[in-house]
Amino acid sequence: MIDFNEIKAEKEGRTTPKSLLTNALGRANEFKNVLIVTIDQDDEIQVGTSESDSILKLLGMTEVARNELLSKLFEEY
């Protein structure tokens, strides 16, 4: 089924949740750990993780993500 919203977003250079996850699924064999944070249609935050040998490693992943987002924020201003 053709998703015109996805096609439009791609032309505009935007990354949609569907395209991001589709890309990640295509590379799933390359990942050692996965951490996903989502906001659903009711604005509720959900967190999902793969099995990990260390909670600290997952916390470190969130810190790296936070730093990346802050860098993008500062680039905008």
C-alpha positions in Angstrom: 0.0 0.0 0.0 1.3 3.4 -1.0 1.6 5.9 1.9 1.5 9.3 0.4 2.4 11.0 3.7 5.7 9.0 3.7 6.4 10.0 0.1 5.7 13.6 0.8 7.9 13.6 3.9 10.8 12.0 2.0 10.6 14.6 -0.8 10.7 17.3 2.0 13.7 15.7 3.6 11.8 14.8 6.8 12.3 11.6 8.7 9.0 10.0 9.9 8.7 7.5 12.7 7.8 4.8 10.1 10.8 5.6 7.9 13.2 5.7 10.9 12.0 2.3 12.2 11.9 0.7 8.7 15.6 1.8 8.3 16.5 0.4 11.7 14.7 -2.9 11.1 16.8 -3.4 7.9 19.9 -3.1 10.0 18.7 -5.0 13.1 21.3 -7.7 12.8 24.0 -5.0 13.3 22.7 -3.9 16.7 23.9 -5.2 20.1 21.4 -3.2 22.2 18.3 -1.2 21.3 16.6 1.5 23.3 13.4 3.1 21.9 11.6 6.1 23.4 8.2 6.9 21.8 5.4 9.4 22.3 2.0 7.9 21.3 -1.1 9.6 20.0 -2.2 10.3 23.6 1.2 12.0 24.3 2.2 9.2 26.6 5.9 8.3 26.6 6.8 4.7 26.2 10.3 3.2 26.6 11.4 -0.2 25.3 14.8 -1.9 25.4 16.3 -5.1 24.2 17.9 -7.4 26.7 21.1 -5.9 27.9 23.9 -7.1 30.1 24.0 -3.7 31.8 21.4 -1.1 32.8 24.3 1.3 33.0 25.0 0.8 29.3 21.4 1.6 28.5 21.6 4.7 30.7 24.8 5.7 28.8 22.8 5.3 25.5 20.3 7.8 26.8 23.1 10.2 27.7 24.6 10.0 24.2 21.1 10.6 22.7 20.6 13.6 25.0 23.9 15.1 24.0 23.2 14.5 20.3 19.8 16.3 20.6 21.4 19.2 22.5 24.0 19.5 19.8 21.2 19.7 17.2 19.3 22.3 19.3 22.4 24.5 19.6 23.1 24.2 15.8 19.6 25.7 15.2 20.4 28.9 17.2 
